[in-house]
Amino acid sequence: MILDLFKKKESSLDGASQEVLDQAMVQRSKMDIVFEGNVTTLKGLSCALNTVGKESLFLDVYGIDKPGNFAGRYFSCYFRIREGKAGVGFYGFRSKVEAVRQAKNGGIVFVASLPARVERSQRRRSMRVRPALSWFDEIMFWKGAKLDAPDEDKILLGLRELNQGKLCRLENMSAGGVGLHLDREFCRQSEFCPNTQDEFTLYIRFAQDIRNQPRELWLSGRAVRVLEDHVSKDLEVGVEFKSVGRKNPASGEIEWIAIQDNVAEELITRVFEWHAALCRERGGQDL
């Protein structure tokens, strides 16, 4: 690549951001690019980090072969890196295209400003909130995907365990997935050691009706993030919803339908209402 000719200099990034970007560069992580405003009609634009300079990032851009109208435009990058033996971390940053260069191999290189920081973030179409447990009549998790008739005696965890709040917590929920905190003692007692790619079935019965949203919901998903605290050995588990289950009125059996674009339509309005309620409680401040 043309950028290999550039001499790498020490950047002014903070240590944590520098470490994340170094891993993204070593792992050649794919980064999704989202421009602000009507810059391009291209969908799925992505890049990989080539070099972190003293004042700039050099990004190998995929999917285009001409400079276009990108210089001076702001964008956000979303990517993930491998962390530990089985963990995955999701990150993002905001930057500006300072210049566009043509590489000798015919590709395009963005010379972008250093971000103020790199933060844990995901590109998502649905907002994420930490719902109050009082908003649920029941929550039940089972290990295994698309279970047709799961046994309540074999649940991994439910609302009772979550209400205790000591061994496991519901950290967040969106229309795309759910985040859990599992205490080391909970994993020991339940003989549960989750890994990425583990699959789960989830049943939810909500405490209140919300327009155009079902009161009961079956979901199936896969663990996409499992992070272990190096000191406490507690786990942060992120489950991405892959399918939604709908009961056949005639047979009573659950029919599983694939979720499109990482968004369960049956949850969108409910999560929005949750977000609005939490903002009102906090005096209008965003979450």
Backbone bond lengths (Angstrom), bond angles and torsions (degrees), N, CA, C in turn:
res aa  C-N    CA-C-N  psi(-1)  N-CA   C-N-CA  omega(-1)  CA-C   N-CA-C  phi
1 M - - - 1.464 - - 1.528 110.09 -
2 I 1.330 115.34 152.08 1.449 120.39 -178.98 1.524 111.92 -62.99
3 L 1.336 116.53 -29.86 1.453 118.77 -175.58 1.519 113.22 -74.22
4 D 1.296 117.81 -14.45 1.457 119.81 176.39 1.522 111.24 -63.07
5 L 1.331 117.47 -16.49 1.460 121.52 -179.98 1.519 111.84 -79.60
6 F 1.351 115.97 -16.88 1.448 118.86 -178.85 1.531 110.17 -77.77
7 K 1.297 115.25 137.15 1.455 120.20 178.02 1.518 109.38 -81.12
8 K 1.328 117.07 122.66 1.457 120.05 -178.64 1.520 110.42 -72.51
9 K 1.335 115.41 130.70 1.447 121.63 178.70 1.524 109.49 -116.14
10 E 1.317 115.37 161.02 1.449 119.83 179.08 1.522 109.77 -66.82
11 S 1.318 117.06 129.00 1.460 120.55 -177.84 1.523 109.97 -90.62
12 S 1.334 115.01 168.07 1.466 121.06 -179.96 1.524 111.81 -97.06
13 L 1.333 117.57 14.07 1.458 121.41 178.47 1.526 110.93 -67.81
14 D 1.341 116.44 152.56 1.454 119.77 172.57 1.530 109.03 -67.73
15 G 1.309 115.86 159.68 1.460 120.58 -172.55 1.516 114.32 -58.95
16 A 1.352 116.72 -42.86 1.461 119.90 -177.97 1.528 111.21 -65.38
17 S 1.335 116.48 -42.74 1.469 120.07 179.15 1.518 110.62 -65.74
18 Q 1.319 116.72 -40.52 1.459 120.99 179.20 1.526 110.89 -61.51
19 E 1.331 116.45 -42.17 1.461 119.90 -179.04 1.523 111.66 -64.13
20 V 1.356 116.75 -42.34 1.461 120.56 179.28 1.523 110.50 -63.21
21 L 1.338 117.08 -45.23 1.460 120.07 -179.42 1.528 111.51 -67.04
22 D 1.319 116.62 -35.26 1.469 119.30 176.54 1.526 110.46 -61.41
23 Q 1.333 116.68 -41.94 1.463 120.13 178.26 1.531 111.10 -66.96
24 A 1.332 116.64 -39.19 1.464 119.94 177.61 1.512 110.87 -61.95
25 M 1.332 116.77 -36.06 1.451 121.60 -179.65 1.530 110.60 -71.90
26 V 1.327 116.28 -44.12 1.461 120.70 -179.80 1.523 110.93 -65.40
27 Q 1.337 116.70 -41.37 1.463 121.54 -177.78 1.527 112.60 -83.40
28 R 1.311 115.26 -3.91 1.473 120.83 -178.58 1.529 110.11 52.72
29 S 1.330 115.13 47.79 1.458 121.10 -176.20 1.526 111.30 -65.97
30 K 1.319 115.55 137.42 1.451 120.42 174.73 1.519 108.96 -74.79
31 M 1.346 116.58 130.47 1.461 122.23 179.91 1.521 109.60 -114.50
32 D 1.309 116.78 125.94 1.463 121.31 175.23 1.523 109.02 -81.34
33 I 1.334 116.91 132.23 1.460 122.38 -179.21 1.521 109.37 -104.83
34 V 1.327 116.69 129.53 1.462 122.32 175.86 1.525 108.09 -126.03
35 F 1.342 116.52 111.56 1.455 120.75 -179.97 1.521 110.96 -82.52
36 E 1.330 115.69 151.12 1.455 122.00 175.44 1.529 108.90 -89.65
37 G 1.328 116.46 129.43 1.463 119.64 -179.02 1.519 111.35 86.04
38 N 1.319 114.82 -178.18 1.474 121.52 -177.38 1.518 110.36 -88.34
39 V 1.337 115.06 76.03 1.463 120.40 -177.72 1.520 111.11 -90.90
40 T 1.328 116.64 -41.11 1.460 119.99 -177.10 1.521 109.94 -150.60
41 T 1.309 115.90 152.07 1.463 120.98 176.43 1.521 111.16 -92.80
42 L 1.330 116.50 -3.22 1.454 120.24 -179.71 1.524 110.60 -67.24
43 K 1.319 117.03 137.14 1.447 122.95 177.34 1.519 110.08 -106.32
44 G 1.326 115.95 149.08 1.457 120.10 176.34 1.515 114.12 70.93
45 L 1.336 117.92 29.52 1.462 121.19 179.01 1.529 109.35 -68.70
46 S 1.318 116.47 133.52 1.458 120.09 -176.83 1.519 110.87 -142.78
47 C 1.338 115.73 171.29 1.456 121.25 -177.91 1.515 109.26 -156.24
48 A 1.320 115.22 176.66 1.462 122.17 172.53 1.520 107.73 -136.77
49 L 1.310 115.94 144.62 1.458 121.09 -178.81 1.519 110.31 -77.79
50 N 1.336 115.73 122.88 1.461 120.67 -179.68 1.521 111.57 -95.75
51 T 1.345 116.40 -48.04 1.461 121.15 -174.37 1.520 110.13 -147.33
52 V 1.339 115.82 141.55 1.459 121.76 170.26 1.522 107.26 -106.36
53 G 1.337 116.46 108.14 1.454 120.86 179.75 1.525 111.77 -90.11
54 K 1.308 116.49 -174.43 1.464 120.98 -178.53 1.517 111.31 -67.73
55 E 1.328 116.98 -36.94 1.458 120.90 -178.04 1.522 112.77 -126.85
56 S 1.323 118.41 -0.26 1.460 119.87 -172.88 1.525 111.98 -144.01
57 L 1.331 114.85 156.76 1.454 122.72 167.78 1.519 108.27 -105.72
58 F 1.316 116.92 143.41 1.458 121.87 176.97 1.526 108.04 -115.04
59 L 1.318 116.20 116.90 1.453 122.93 -172.05 1.520 111.15 -115.89
60 D 1.323 117.04 124.90 1.466 121.74 172.61 1.526 107.54 -81.08
61 V 1.321 116.70 116.70 1.462 121.48 -173.08 1.518 109.91 -96.94
62 Y 1.337 115.78 134.43 1.456 121.93 178.86 1.531 110.02 -101.32
63 G 1.303 116.24 147.32 1.460 120.45 171.25 1.512 115.65 94.98
64 I 1.324 118.86 -5.93 1.464 121.46 176.12 1.529 109.11 -135.59
65 D 1.333 116.35 152.35 1.461 120.07 179.13 1.520 112.38 -129.92
66 K 1.352 117.29 9.26 1.461 121.42 177.41 1.527 109.33 -130.61
67 P 1.343 117.46 148.25 1.473 120.77 -175.39 1.513 114.61 -56.91
68 G 1.337 117.94 -37.97 1.461 120.09 177.79 1.519 113.00 64.01
69 N 1.327 115.29 -161.67 1.467 121.87 -176.18 1.525 110.59 -107.71
70 F 1.336 116.37 54.35 1.455 120.51 -173.78 1.528 113.78 -100.36
71 A 1.327 117.92 -25.52 1.471 120.85 -176.87 1.525 110.28 -60.26
72 G 1.332 115.16 134.36 1.455 120.79 179.34 1.513 114.35 85.32
73 R 1.337 117.75 -0.35 1.467 122.10 -176.66 1.528 111.13 -96.11
74 Y 1.330 115.07 142.97 1.461 121.02 177.27 1.532 110.44 -90.21
75 F 1.320 115.42 148.27 1.458 120.89 -179.15 1.520 109.69 -152.03
76 S 1.321 115.42 165.69 1.464 122.10 172.86 1.518 108.89 -120.25
77 C 1.320 115.85 145.20 1.465 122.09 176.86 1.519 108.84 -116.45
78 Y 1.342 116.13 136.95 1.456 122.19 177.25 1.520 108.23 -125.52
79 F 1.323 116.48 133.21 1.459 120.09 -176.61 1.517 109.93 -155.65
80 R 1.313 115.66 171.98 1.453 120.32 176.29 1.514 108.95 -136.29
81 I 1.336 115.59 153.12 1.453 121.63 177.69 1.520 108.76 -132.20
82 R 1.313 115.88 155.66 1.456 120.98 174.76 1.520 109.09 -76.21
83 E 1.347 115.59 135.02 1.454 121.00 179.85 1.518 108.58 -132.15
84 G 1.302 117.55 118.91 1.457 120.46 -177.98 1.514 110.81 73.32
85 K 1.333 115.39 -163.48 1.466 120.01 -175.88 1.518 112.76 -74.66
86 A 1.340 116.83 -36.34 1.469 118.54 -174.81 1.523 113.00 -131.17
87 G 1.334 117.18 0.67 1.457 120.44 -173.97 1.519 113.93 -88.04
88 V 1.320 114.14 156.78 1.455 121.83 175.56 1.517 107.59 -134.43
89 G 1.340 117.28 131.31 1.455 121.91 177.27 1.510 110.71 -110.70
90 F 1.340 116.67 136.14 1.449 122.58 179.32 1.527 108.95 -104.51
91 Y 1.336 116.23 132.16 1.466 120.71 -174.79 1.521 110.60 -137.85
92 G 1.326 114.30 165.07 1.457 119.91 176.83 1.520 110.74 -156.95
93 F 1.327 116.40 160.18 1.456 121.38 174.71 1.525 109.38 -154.02
94 R 1.318 116.08 160.38 1.460 123.22 177.71 1.513 108.80 -112.40
95 S 1.324 116.83 137.80 1.451 121.35 -176.46 1.532 110.10 -149.50
96 K 1.325 115.46 -177.74 1.468 122.51 -179.72 1.521 109.33 -134.83
97 V 1.312 116.70 135.32 1.465 120.76 176.45 1.525 108.59 -75.25
98 E 1.330 116.53 111.76 1.468 120.92 179.22 1.523 111.58 -84.00
99 A 1.332 116.02 -33.91 1.470 119.85 -179.21 1.523 108.82 -158.95
100 V 1.321 115.79 157.77 1.462 122.20 177.70 1.517 107.86 -123.48
101 R 1.313 117.08 129.87 1.467 121.56 -178.06 1.522 110.22 -124.45
102 Q 1.280 114.18 149.03 1.467 120.87 177.33 1.522 108.56 -93.07
103 A 1.315 117.25 125.88 1.463 121.71 178.38 1.520 110.02 -83.71
104 K 1.302 116.51 156.96 1.463 121.09 -178.36 1.523 112.25 -63.40
105 N 1.326 116.41 -27.16 1.459 119.30 -179.35 1.525 112.07 -82.61
106 G 1.341 116.24 4.21 1.450 120.51 178.26 1.504 114.29 96.30
107 G 1.326 117.11 -7.76 1.460 120.48 -179.69 1.516 112.32 -82.35
108 I 1.330 114.84 -179.08 1.461 121.94 -178.87 1.519 109.27 -116.74
109 V 1.328 115.85 141.70 1.453 122.88 177.86 1.528 108.59 -120.83
110 F 1.328 116.22 127.28 1.466 121.09 172.03 1.524 108.25 -93.34
111 V 1.329 115.98 127.53 1.458 121.27 167.41 1.521 105.46 -96.42
112 A 1.313 117.03 110.31 1.462 121.69 -171.77 1.526 110.51 -116.68
113 S 1.326 115.58 153.15 1.460 120.65 177.86 1.526 110.29 -67.98
114 L 1.322 115.84 151.72 1.456 119.54 175.51 1.523 109.39 -65.41
115 P 1.308 118.08 135.54 1.468 119.21 177.46 1.518 110.48 -70.74
116 A 1.333 115.98 156.04 1.464 119.94 175.92 1.523 109.89 -61.84
117 R 1.327 115.42 -36.86 1.464 121.42 177.18 1.519 108.83 -165.72
118 V 1.321 115.23 162.28 1.462 122.06 172.69 1.516 106.70 -109.53
119 E 1.331 116.81 126.21 1.454 120.49 -174.16 1.512 111.47 -122.70
120 R 1.329 115.92 158.56 1.458 119.92 172.65 1.524 108.04 -65.97
121 S 1.317 116.23 122.56 1.455 120.11 -175.41 1.510 109.26 -164.37
122 Q 1.331 115.38 155.24 1.450 121.07 175.11 1.510 109.68 -131.57
123 R 1.327 115.65 147.74 1.451 119.35 171.18 1.527 106.96 -79.41
124 R 1.301 116.93 117.91 1.442 119.99 -176.44 1.516 110.26 -143.70
125 R 1.329 115.52 148.03 1.454 121.38 177.85 1.517 112.32 -89.44
126 S 1.315 117.85 -7.55 1.458 121.45 -178.91 1.515 109.35 -124.74
127 M 1.343 116.46 136.43 1.452 120.27 177.14 1.523 110.11 -66.59
128 R 1.325 114.99 156.50 1.463 121.43 -177.05 1.520 108.47 -116.94
129 V 1.318 117.10 133.09 1.464 121.24 -179.16 1.524 109.01 -133.26
130 R 1.333 114.93 165.75 1.463 120.80 172.59 1.523 107.20 -106.20
131 P 1.321 118.30 95.33 1.464 120.85 -173.38 1.525 112.18 -72.03
132 A 1.323 115.48 150.95 1.461 120.80 174.10 1.526 108.94 -73.54
133 L 1.316 116.91 140.13 1.462 119.85 -179.33 1.527 111.77 -66.34
134 S 1.324 116.81 -20.18 1.461 120.27 177.35 1.526 111.85 -67.93
135 W 1.317 117.42 -12.72 1.465 121.27 179.22 1.530 111.71 -81.98
136 F 1.327 117.08 -0.72 1.457 121.47 -178.88 1.528 110.86 -119.99
137 D 1.317 115.91 140.34 1.464 120.86 167.06 1.518 110.96 -86.92
138 E 1.334 115.80 -29.67 1.463 120.26 179.27 1.525 109.76 -161.74
139 I 1.323 114.94 145.45 1.466 123.90 170.33 1.513 106.34 -139.47
140 M 1.320 117.22 131.68 1.467 120.11 177.87 1.525 109.81 -139.99
141 F 1.331 115.71 131.76 1.459 123.11 177.07 1.532 109.33 -112.66
142 W 1.326 115.78 134.51 1.456 122.06 170.07 1.521 109.11 -123.33
143 K 1.306 116.93 149.55 1.453 120.14 172.13 1.523 108.71 -82.78
144 G 1.329 116.11 131.41 1.449 121.08 -176.90 1.520 110.55 121.86
145 A 1.317 116.90 143.17 1.459 121.67 -174.95 1.528 111.88 -92.85
146 K 1.330 116.39 141.93 1.461 123.83 170.09 1.528 112.68 52.07
147 L 1.323 115.98 47.65 1.458 120.08 179.28 1.527 109.32 -71.20
148 D 1.320 116.71 129.76 1.465 121.04 -175.88 1.527 112.90 -79.15
149 A 1.314 116.90 -40.95 1.466 120.97 -178.33 1.531 109.14 -141.54
150 P 1.345 117.57 69.51 1.466 119.97 -176.11 1.521 111.98 -65.94
151 D 1.312 115.19 144.30 1.462 123.19 -178.52 1.530 108.81 -83.86
152 E 1.342 116.78 124.00 1.464 120.12 -179.46 1.521 111.88 -62.08
153 D 1.312 117.65 -24.37 1.467 120.66 179.18 1.528 112.01 -74.76
154 K 1.332 116.49 -11.05 1.463 120.28 -176.48 1.528 112.38 -112.75
155 I 1.353 116.33 18.72 1.462 117.95 179.87 1.526 109.95 -67.46
156 L 1.340 114.65 147.15 1.459 120.77 176.71 1.521 110.31 -73.86
157 L 1.320 116.19 -45.91 1.456 122.12 175.28 1.521 108.69 -159.64
158 G 1.334 115.27 157.03 1.458 120.49 -179.18 1.506 111.39 -141.88
159 L 1.324 115.88 -169.03 1.458 120.76 -176.76 1.525 111.63 -62.98
160 R 1.336 117.35 -33.25 1.464 120.21 178.77 1.523 110.84 -60.05
161 E 1.319 116.73 -47.26 1.469 120.32 -179.83 1.531 111.07 -66.01
162 L 1.329 116.22 -40.13 1.458 119.83 179.82 1.523 111.47 -65.47
163 N 1.330 117.07 -37.72 1.467 120.61 179.28 1.522 112.41 -66.22
164 Q 1.331 116.54 -27.61 1.464 118.87 177.53 1.524 110.82 -66.42
165 G 1.339 115.65 -33.14 1.453 121.54 170.23 1.509 117.50 71.58
166 K 1.329 117.82 -0.53 1.456 119.88 -176.56 1.524 112.39 -96.45
167 L 1.326 116.53 -41.88 1.458 119.79 -173.66 1.525 113.45 -99.42
168 C 1.333 117.23 -23.60 1.461 118.79 177.40 1.526 108.96 -152.48
169 R 1.328 115.81 146.90 1.459 121.08 -177.32 1.527 109.93 -136.31
170 L 1.334 115.07 147.89 1.457 121.53 171.02 1.521 106.38 -88.97
171 E 1.328 116.85 105.42 1.459 121.22 -173.86 1.527 112.55 -80.28
172 N 1.328 116.86 -41.43 1.461 119.36 -177.57 1.516 109.73 -164.27
173 M 1.338 114.94 164.04 1.452 121.08 175.90 1.524 108.60 -150.46
174 S 1.300 115.87 143.23 1.460 122.42 173.31 1.523 107.12 -138.49
175 A 1.320 116.40 -179.50 1.461 119.43 175.46 1.517 111.29 -72.97
176 G 1.330 116.84 -5.48 1.455 120.54 -179.49 1.506 115.05 -107.60
177 G 1.346 117.36 -14.75 1.457 117.90 -177.74 1.515 112.62 175.48
178 V 1.325 114.99 -172.98 1.453 121.58 -176.89 1.526 108.79 -142.24
179 G 1.339 116.23 146.10 1.450 121.77 178.10 1.517 111.27 -116.42
180 L 1.324 117.24 136.09 1.459 122.95 -178.73 1.519 110.73 -124.67
181 H 1.319 116.45 147.17 1.461 122.69 168.87 1.520 107.30 -111.04
182 L 1.323 116.96 122.16 1.464 122.09 -178.24 1.519 109.29 -116.97
183 D 1.327 115.28 120.06 1.456 121.21 177.58 1.539 110.06 -68.08
184 R 1.316 115.99 148.85 1.470 120.47 179.33 1.525 111.18 -56.24
185 E 1.341 116.87 -37.77 1.453 120.75 -178.92 1.526 110.70 -67.73
186 F 1.327 117.66 -35.93 1.464 120.25 176.90 1.522 110.29 -62.65
187 C 1.334 116.08 -44.55 1.470 119.69 179.58 1.520 110.83 -62.67
188 R 1.333 116.34 -36.68 1.467 119.74 179.71 1.524 110.71 -68.84
189 Q 1.331 116.67 -47.53 1.461 120.56 -176.99 1.532 111.91 -65.18
190 S 1.324 116.70 -38.12 1.464 120.28 -176.95 1.527 112.46 -91.00
191 E 1.344 115.96 -0.36 1.468 121.44 -177.71 1.532 110.53 52.33
192 F 1.325 113.96 45.39 1.460 120.99 -176.26 1.528 109.06 -118.88
193 C 1.320 116.10 119.57 1.461 121.75 178.61 1.520 108.00 -128.02
194 P 1.344 118.42 86.73 1.467 120.98 -172.97 1.518 112.97 -69.88
195 N 1.309 114.79 150.50 1.464 123.18 175.11 1.523 108.36 -133.06
196 T 1.328 115.58 159.29 1.449 118.41 173.93 1.527 108.88 -60.55
197 Q 1.298 115.96 145.93 1.461 125.74 -176.25 1.526 112.95 84.30
198 D 1.356 118.77 -8.83 1.460 119.60 172.25 1.525 108.92 -61.21
199 E 1.331 116.72 142.94 1.460 120.73 -176.72 1.528 110.51 -112.42
200 F 1.343 115.34 150.07 1.453 120.91 -174.22 1.534 110.46 -139.04
201 T 1.322 114.89 154.43 1.461 122.52 169.96 1.525 107.43 -116.20
202 L 1.324 115.91 136.40 1.458 122.01 -174.94 1.530 110.07 -128.90
203 Y 1.343 115.85 131.03 1.457 121.38 173.85 1.523 108.66 -114.83
204 I 1.338 116.43 132.94 1.462 121.63 178.46 1.521 109.08 -129.54
205 R 1.330 116.47 133.22 1.460 121.74 167.34 1.527 107.19 -121.72
206 F 1.317 115.69 116.93 1.459 121.54 -174.89 1.522 111.11 -82.64
207 A 1.322 115.99 152.16 1.460 121.04 -176.61 1.520 112.29 -77.00
208 Q 1.327 117.05 -25.47 1.458 120.11 -176.30 1.522 110.85 -129.86
209 D 1.323 113.98 153.09 1.464 120.02 173.43 1.523 109.44 -80.89
210 I 1.321 115.96 141.49 1.462 122.98 173.21 1.511 107.27 -132.76
211 R 1.307 116.65 138.51 1.461 121.69 -174.20 1.522 111.57 -53.68
212 N 1.303 114.12 138.14 1.466 123.03 174.74 1.529 113.62 62.01
213 Q 1.333 117.66 15.61 1.464 120.82 179.48 1.533 109.20 -126.73
214 P 1.318 118.21 136.81 1.471 120.27 -179.33 1.524 111.44 -68.99
215 R 1.333 115.86 149.40 1.464 121.18 177.93 1.530 110.51 -77.74
216 E 1.340 116.11 -31.28 1.462 121.87 176.82 1.524 109.36 -116.80
217 L 1.326 115.99 146.69 1.461 119.03 -175.76 1.527 110.62 -149.50
218 W 1.333 115.09 132.31 1.460 122.01 171.75 1.526 108.63 -106.85
219 L 1.326 115.99 134.83 1.462 121.15 179.86 1.524 109.50 -136.41
220 S 1.319 115.79 149.54 1.461 121.30 174.11 1.523 107.64 -128.34
221 G 1.320 116.61 138.35 1.458 119.41 -176.80 1.511 112.96 -152.05
222 R 1.326 114.33 -178.82 1.468 121.70 -176.44 1.525 109.42 -132.94
223 A 1.317 116.77 140.84 1.462 121.39 176.32 1.523 109.38 -69.69
224 V 1.320 115.99 122.20 1.467 120.96 178.78 1.522 111.49 -112.35
225 R 1.336 116.02 -7.10 1.465 119.99 179.60 1.515 109.04 -147.96
226 V 1.327 116.91 123.51 1.461 122.77 174.14 1.521 107.23 -134.58
227 L 1.320 116.59 107.49 1.456 121.74 -177.51 1.519 110.15 -116.85
228 E 1.324 116.52 129.61 1.467 121.96 -179.87 1.520 109.99 -104.00
229 D 1.331 116.36 129.92 1.456 120.97 173.87 1.527 108.21 -70.78
230 H 1.319 116.53 125.96 1.464 120.37 -172.94 1.529 112.09 -67.17
231 V 1.339 117.02 -23.32 1.467 119.96 -178.44 1.523 110.94 -93.55
232 S 1.345 117.36 -57.25 1.458 121.31 -174.88 1.527 113.01 -81.21
233 K 1.332 116.85 -21.78 1.469 123.17 -175.46 1.538 112.29 69.27
234 D 1.351 116.86 11.24 1.457 119.97 172.68 1.530 109.07 -69.40
235 L 1.340 116.59 159.90 1.462 121.54 -176.45 1.524 111.56 -118.91
236 E 1.330 115.67 140.62 1.458 122.85 167.98 1.530 106.54 -107.62
237 V 1.339 115.89 120.93 1.461 121.30 -175.23 1.521 109.28 -119.46
238 G 1.318 116.51 125.90 1.452 121.63 175.40 1.517 110.46 -111.08
239 V 1.324 116.52 123.48 1.463 122.37 -178.38 1.525 109.17 -111.06
240 E 1.304 117.06 125.25 1.464 122.72 177.79 1.518 109.16 -95.66
241 F 1.340 116.62 127.65 1.455 120.64 178.43 1.522 110.07 -70.18
242 K 1.334 115.97 132.13 1.462 121.35 179.88 1.521 112.73 -114.67
243 S 1.343 117.12 -29.66 1.467 121.10 -177.66 1.520 109.44 -144.33
244 V 1.325 115.50 151.22 1.456 121.54 174.30 1.524 108.28 -116.52
245 G 1.322 116.24 138.40 1.453 120.39 -177.52 1.527 111.75 -101.18
246 R 1.316 115.62 135.43 1.462 120.62 178.63 1.531 108.32 -127.26
247 K 1.331 115.94 130.30 1.460 120.37 -178.56 1.518 110.56 -76.56
248 N 1.324 115.77 129.84 1.451 121.27 174.87 1.526 108.86 -71.71
249 P 1.354 118.50 120.38 1.473 120.26 -176.67 1.520 112.88 -58.54
250 A 1.321 116.67 -32.30 1.463 119.91 -176.54 1.526 112.30 -78.52
251 S 1.342 115.80 -50.15 1.463 120.06 -174.78 1.519 113.77 -93.31
252 G 1.336 116.32 -22.16 1.456 119.57 -175.98 1.514 113.80 79.73
253 E 1.334 117.32 -1.08 1.462 121.46 179.74 1.533 110.66 -81.53
254 I 1.329 115.36 153.60 1.456 120.86 179.76 1.526 109.79 -86.48
255 E 1.314 116.44 126.66 1.458 122.27 175.34 1.526 107.93 -105.12
256 W 1.330 115.93 125.80 1.465 120.81 -174.95 1.518 110.21 -96.43
257 I 1.341 115.82 130.31 1.464 122.66 -178.77 1.519 108.67 -121.77
258 A 1.328 116.69 129.69 1.464 121.28 -178.28 1.524 111.08 -63.17
259 I 1.335 116.45 138.27 1.454 122.69 177.82 1.526 109.04 -83.77
260 Q 1.316 116.60 132.76 1.456 122.14 -178.68 1.531 110.44 -95.90
261 D 1.336 115.77 138.82 1.473 122.14 173.91 1.523 112.99 56.31
262 N 1.345 116.54 31.04 1.461 121.58 173.87 1.531 112.97 60.84
263 V 1.328 117.66 29.79 1.463 120.59 179.67 1.524 109.89 -135.79
264 A 1.329 117.14 120.22 1.456 121.93 173.96 1.527 107.66 -84.22
265 E 1.317 116.45 109.02 1.457 121.02 -176.70 1.528 111.66 -56.35
266 E 1.332 117.01 -30.23 1.456 121.56 -178.07 1.529 113.30 -68.92
267 L 1.324 117.58 -7.48 1.461 120.73 -178.13 1.522 113.87 -114.17
268 I 1.328 118.29 -11.59 1.462 120.71 -170.36 1.520 112.11 -58.61
269 T 1.328 117.85 -55.09 1.463 120.79 -176.75 1.524 111.39 -64.03
270 R 1.336 116.72 -39.93 1.465 120.07 -178.91 1.525 110.97 -63.08
271 V 1.327 118.13 -44.22 1.466 120.70 179.34 1.525 110.41 -64.87
272 F 1.330 117.30 -38.41 1.465 120.70 176.84 1.524 110.65 -60.88
273 E 1.332 116.59 -43.38 1.466 120.52 179.20 1.525 110.55 -64.43
274 W 1.314 117.31 -40.45 1.461 120.39 176.35 1.520 110.74 -59.46
275 H 1.317 115.34 -47.33 1.464 120.75 -178.60 1.526 110.42 -59.65
276 A 1.331 117.00 -44.26 1.460 120.85 179.96 1.527 111.03 -63.30
277 A 1.333 116.77 -40.86 1.460 120.51 179.56 1.522 111.56 -64.43
278 L 1.319 117.40 -41.94 1.456 120.79 179.23 1.521 111.37 -66.79
279 C 1.340 117.07 -37.11 1.465 120.36 177.27 1.527 110.57 -63.99
280 R 1.335 116.92 -40.24 1.467 119.84 178.86 1.524 110.60 -64.00
281 E 1.339 116.32 -39.56 1.465 120.07 179.23 1.515 111.93 -63.83
282 R 1.335 115.84 -29.01 1.469 120.45 -177.59 1.519 111.86 -99.01
283 G 1.303 115.68 21.69 1.454 119.87 174.52 1.506 114.50 70.56
284 G 1.338 116.53 31.90 1.460 120.02 177.27 1.508 114.29 88.44
285 Q 1.330 118.05 -4.09 1.461 120.22 178.93 1.522 110.17 -75.06
286 D 1.331 115.68 139.20 1.461 119.76 177.81 1.503 109.81 -70.01
287 L 1.326 115.89 161.27 1.477 119.94 -176.22 1.509 111.26 -84.19
